[in-house]
Amino acid sequence: MVLEEHPDFLDTNPDEVEGERLFEGDILLTPTQRRSLNERKGIAHPYYRWRDGSDGLPLVPYTFGDRSVDRVAVWEGLEHWMEHTCITFQRATTTRTPHLRFIKGGGCYSYVGRMGQWRGQPVSIGTNCNVLGIVVHEVGHAIGFVHEQSRPDRDGYIKIINSNVIPNRLSNFNKYSNAAINNMDVPYDYSSVMHYGPKVL
Ligand SMILES: [Zn+2]
């Protein structure tokens, strides 16, 4: 999926939201997930996958958690995923089962995959995040994707020049083990909406 250029939100995203340090710039992790990553277990554990709807295909319910979030931008981002994948996003008919809760928080960020929180898990479309590329990227995290440049095989495709990275941002360029990430035999995708651009700080 190739999307239009968008402003580099990592430059303006806060380092912390809701008392948690953002992982790789825009990812919220539960303590368990943070531990799992350190133990090199897969973040893509079946628990974190969204369940199938009655048509046998993934169904992701969502709500809007506040009045200020840009609903049109969210709808366009969800439409994009529905157009290109078999996933359906549907307004939640109950907020007592896991769902995405779109908010206008202090930046652009999301958890990775389904958290199982019946109150809904936040996906923040903050100021300047309400453009297609960013909404699609954050929703990509919410449905279970990590950054493309974190793939176990990334060194065969890109070169991270550590001396060009601000030291406290080096963790933005983590590489996962094969145990953590299943590439599902999908080739490396330079144009992935989950890939950072060449000049990310
Ligand atoms: Zn991201």
Residues whose N, C-alpha, C, O or C-beta is under 5 A from the ligand:
A	BS01	ZN	D26
